[in-house]
Amino acid sequence: MKYLALLALMASPAYADPADHDTQLTVLVGTQTSRGSVMAGLRIDMADGWKTYWRAPGDAGIPPQVSWVGSANIGSIAFHWPVPEVFDQDGMRSIGYNDTVTIPVEVFPDDAGTIRLAGTMDIGVCEEICVPVRLSFDTELPRDQGRNPAITAALLNRPMTQAEASVGDVTCAIAPTSDGLRITTRAALATTASDAVIIETSDPLVWVSEPDVTRTATHVTAVSDLVHVNGTSFALDRSGVRITVLNGARAVDIQGCKAP
């Protein structure tokens, strides 16, 4: 079955040397926000023609994972993912970024002390072949740093919210299948024939198939199969369903749905 590919990706891989393909990770330091958080950025630089993956990488991708072991004075962290691209990889869809990407990271500290960002980032990088890469980082975040242009640009390159895109009702019907669930999402949103749809759930152990998408001038409907990687039954929380509609540089981030 298709979800076996995800099981393979979740196994412990042999990590390639980043020097083999010039992949580098730099922690960018930004400014303190009015909320008391500090903006940072994880900038990934790759060799020309290489790409890496978005948080939901598609059937052909490797999901990025970050470990914060070694960090200090971090209460919570929020990622602000820039709009990704859709690629065809050997007949399968993958979703990610070319050459260079900055992923803004908003850090909410525990106290007024020094903030330290340290750990590892595991990503997949691809050209003709795909390899997993582990990148290490260790940086202190000053609170009085000015705005960083790369972080600001990445924050501006975010998907629109439901309100900004004037999204109407969003529903998701759920039906059992022989090995999981089938979800049918329907969003009131003006669409075009080139739109791509990505469906995510709040459970990282639930594999989501590439959806079958139907579009009209006023609605987009997407149907995906959901299978738990352990082959067990599971419940689906509609409030944790996330639907992203991509159309080139434009994207809409829809969070949550209701029963039809």
C-alpha positions as CSV (number, residue, x, y, z in Angstrom):
1,M,0.0,0.0,0.0
2,K,1.1,3.6,-0.5
3,Y,1.4,4.3,3.2
4,L,4.2,1.8,3.4
5,A,6.4,4.5,1.9
6,L,5.8,6.6,5.1
7,L,6.7,3.6,7.3
8,A,10.0,3.4,5.4
9,L,10.7,7.1,5.9
10,M,10.0,6.8,9.6
11,A,12.8,4.2,10.0
12,S,16.2,5.4,11.2
13,P,18.0,6.5,8.1
14,A,21.8,6.7,7.4
15,Y,22.6,10.4,7.3
16,A,24.6,11.8,4.4
17,D,27.4,14.3,4.8
18,P,26.0,17.8,4.0
19,A,29.3,18.7,2.3
20,D,28.4,16.2,-0.5
21,H,25.8,18.5,-1.8
22,D,26.6,21.8,-0.1
23,T,23.5,21.9,2.2
24,Q,24.0,24.4,5.0
25,L,21.8,25.6,7.9
26,T,22.1,29.1,9.3
27,V,20.1,30.4,12.3
28,L,19.0,34.0,11.5
29,V,18.3,36.4,14.3
30,G,15.4,38.8,14.2
31,T,13.7,41.2,16.5
32,Q,11.5,40.9,19.6
33,T,7.8,41.2,19.0
34,S,5.2,43.1,20.9
35,R,4.1,39.7,22.4
36,G,7.5,39.3,24.0
37,S,8.5,36.5,21.6
38,V,11.7,36.7,19.5
39,M,11.8,36.0,15.8
40,A,14.5,33.7,14.4
41,G,14.8,31.9,11.1
42,L,16.2,28.6,9.9
43,R,17.8,29.3,6.6
44,I,18.6,26.2,4.4
45,D,21.0,26.8,1.6
46,M,21.3,24.1,-1.0
47,A,23.3,23.7,-4.2
48,D,21.7,24.8,-7.5
49,G,19.0,22.5,-8.6
50,W,18.5,20.8,-5.2
51,K,15.2,21.0,-3.2
52,T,14.0,20.2,0.3
53,Y,10.5,19.5,1.7
54,W,7.6,21.4,3.4
55,R,6.0,20.3,6.7
56,A,3.7,18.0,4.7
57,P,6.1,16.7,2.0
58,G,3.8,14.6,-0.2
59,D,4.1,10.9,-1.0
60,A,7.6,11.3,-2.5
61,G,9.0,13.5,0.3
62,I,10.8,13.3,3.6
63,P,9.1,15.2,6.4
64,P,11.4,17.7,8.2
65,Q,12.0,17.1,11.9
66,V,13.7,19.5,14.4
67,S,15.1,18.5,17.8
68,W,15.7,21.3,20.3
69,V,18.0,19.3,22.6
70,G,20.6,21.7,24.0
71,S,18.3,24.7,23.8
72,A,17.7,26.9,26.8
73,N,14.9,29.3,28.0
74,I,12.4,28.2,25.5
75,G,8.7,27.9,26.6
76,S,7.3,27.2,23.1
77,I,8.1,27.6,19.4
78,A,5.9,28.4,16.5
79,F,6.9,27.8,12.8
80,H,5.7,30.2,10.1
81,W,6.1,28.2,6.9
82,P,6.5,30.2,3.6
83,V,4.3,29.2,0.7
84,P,5.9,26.0,-0.9
85,E,6.0,24.7,-4.4
86,V,4.5,21.5,-5.9
87,F,6.9,19.2,-7.7
88,D,6.5,16.0,-9.7
89,Q,9.0,13.4,-8.5
90,D,9.0,10.2,-10.5
91,G,5.2,10.4,-11.0
92,M,4.5,11.2,-7.4
93,R,3.7,14.6,-5.9
94,S,6.2,16.3,-3.5
95,I,5.9,19.7,-1.8
96,G,8.8,21.9,-0.9
97,Y,11.4,24.6,-1.7
98,N,14.2,25.1,-4.3
99,D,17.7,26.2,-3.6
100,T,17.3,28.4,-0.5
101,V,14.5,28.8,2.0
102,T,14.1,30.7,5.3
103,I,11.6,29.2,7.7
104,P,10.7,31.8,10.4
105,V,10.6,30.5,13.9
106,E,8.9,32.4,16.7
107,V,10.4,31.7,20.1
108,F,8.5,32.3,23.3
109,P,11.0,32.3,26.2
110,D,10.3,31.1,29.7
111,D,11.9,34.2,31.3
112,A,14.0,37.3,30.6
113,G,17.3,35.3,30.5
114,T,19.4,34.3,27.6
115,I,17.7,32.4,24.8
116,R,19.7,29.6,23.2
117,L,18.6,27.8,20.1
118,A,20.4,24.5,19.7
119,G,19.7,21.1,18.3
120,T,19.4,19.3,14.9
121,M,17.2,19.5,11.9
122,D,16.6,16.4,9.8
123,I,15.6,17.1,6.3
124,G,15.5,15.4,2.9
125,V,17.3,17.0,-0.1
126,C,16.8,16.0,-3.7
127,E,18.3,16.4,-7.1
128,E,18.4,13.3,-9.2
129,I,18.4,11.3,-6.0
130,C,17.0,12.1,-2.5
131,V,19.1,11.8,0.6
132,P,18.4,12.5,4.3
133,V,20.6,15.1,5.9
134,R,21.1,16.0,9.6
135,L,22.1,19.6,10.2
136,S,23.2,21.0,13.6
137,F,22.8,24.5,15.0
138,D,23.7,26.4,18.2
139,T,23.0,30.1,18.5
140,E,22.1,32.7,21.2
141,L,19.2,35.0,20.4
142,P,19.7,38.6,21.5
143,R,16.4,40.5,22.2
144,D,17.6,43.9,20.9
145,Q,18.4,42.7,17.3
146,G,16.9,44.7,14.5
147,R,14.6,43.3,11.8
148,N,16.2,40.7,9.5
149,P,15.2,41.2,5.9
150,A,15.2,37.5,5.1
151,I,12.9,36.7,8.0
152,T,10.6,39.6,7.1
153,A,10.4,38.5,3.5
154,A,9.6,34.9,4.5
155,L,6.9,36.1,6.9
156,L,5.3,38.1,4.1
157,N,5.4,35.0,1.9
158,R,2.9,33.1,4.0
159,P,-0.4,31.6,3.1
160,M,-3.5,33.7,3.5
161,T,-5.8,33.0,6.4
162,Q,-9.4,32.0,5.9
163,A,-10.6,35.5,6.6
164,E,-8.1,37.1,4.2
165,A,-9.2,34.7,1.4
166,S,-12.9,35.1,2.2
167,V,-13.3,31.4,2.7
168,G,-16.9,30.4,3.5
169,D,-18.2,27.2,5.1
170,V,-15.7,24.3,5.4
171,T,-17.0,20.8,5.9
172,C,-15.5,17.4,6.1
173,A,-17.4,14.1,5.8
174,I,-15.8,11.1,7.3
175,A,-16.5,7.5,6.3
176,P,-14.8,4.2,7.3
177,T,-12.7,2.2,4.8
178,S,-11.2,-1.3,5.1
179,D,-8.0,0.0,6.6
180,G,-8.9,3.5,7.9
181,L,-11.0,6.5,7.1
182,R,-11.9,8.5,4.0
183,I,-12.3,12.2,4.4
184,T,-14.1,14.5,2.0
185,T,-13.4,18.2,2.5
186,R,-15.4,20.9,0.9
187,A,-14.5,24.6,1.2
188,A,-16.4,27.6,-0.2
189,L,-13.5,29.2,-2.0
190,A,-13.1,30.6,-5.5
191,T,-10.7,28.2,-7.3
192,T,-8.9,27.6,-10.6
193,A,-8.0,24.4,-12.4
194,S,-4.4,24.7,-11.3
195,D,-5.1,24.6,-7.6
196,A,-3.4,21.9,-5.6
197,V,-4.8,20.7,-2.2
198,I,-3.0,19.3,0.8
199,I,-4.8,17.8,3.7
200,E,-3.2,17.2,7.1
201,T,-4.4,15.9,10.4
202,S,-3.3,16.7,14.0
203,D,-1.9,13.2,14.4
204,P,1.6,12.8,12.8
205,L,1.1,9.0,12.7
206,V,-1.9,9.2,10.3
207,W,-0.9,8.9,6.6
208,V,-3.0,11.1,4.3
209,S,-3.1,10.2,0.6
210,E,-2.8,12.7,-2.2
211,P,-6.4,13.9,-2.6
212,D,-8.7,13.6,-5.6
213,V,-9.7,17.2,-6.2
214,T,-12.9,18.6,-7.8
215,R,-13.2,22.3,-8.4
216,T,-16.0,24.6,-9.4
217,A,-16.0,28.4,-9.6
218,T,-17.1,28.7,-6.0
219,H,-15.9,25.5,-4.2
220,V,-13.0,23.1,-3.9
221,T,-13.7,19.4,-2.8
222,A,-10.9,17.0,-1.9
223,V,-11.1,13.3,-1.0
224,S,-8.3,11.5,0.8
225,D,-7.8,8.2,2.5
226,L,-6.4,8.2,6.0
227,V,-4.5,5.2,7.4
228,H,-2.7,5.0,10.8
229,V,0.9,3.8,10.3
230,N,0.5,1.2,13.0
231,G,-2.5,-0.3,11.2
232,T,-4.8,0.5,14.1
233,S,-8.2,2.2,14.3
234,F,-8.2,5.9,15.2
235,A,-10.6,8.8,15.7
236,L,-10.3,12.0,13.7
237,D,-10.6,15.4,15.3
238,R,-12.2,17.7,12.8
239,S,-10.8,20.8,14.6
240,G,-7.3,19.4,13.8
241,V,-7.8,19.0,10.1
242,R,-5.7,21.5,8.1
243,I,-6.4,22.2,4.4
244,T,-3.9,24.1,2.3
245,V,-4.9,25.3,-1.2
246,L,-1.9,26.2,-3.4
247,N,-1.9,28.1,-6.7
248,G,1.6,29.1,-7.6
249,A,2.7,31.8,-5.2
250,R,-0.8,32.1,-3.7
251,A,-1.9,29.8,-0.9
252,V,-4.8,29.6,1.6
253,D,-4.4,28.0,5.0
254,I,-7.7,26.6,6.3
255,Q,-7.7,25.2,9.8
256,G,-10.6,23.1,11.1
257,C,-13.8,21.9,9.5
258,K,-17.3,20.9,10.6
259,A,-19.6,18.0,9.9
260,P,-21.7,18.5,6.7
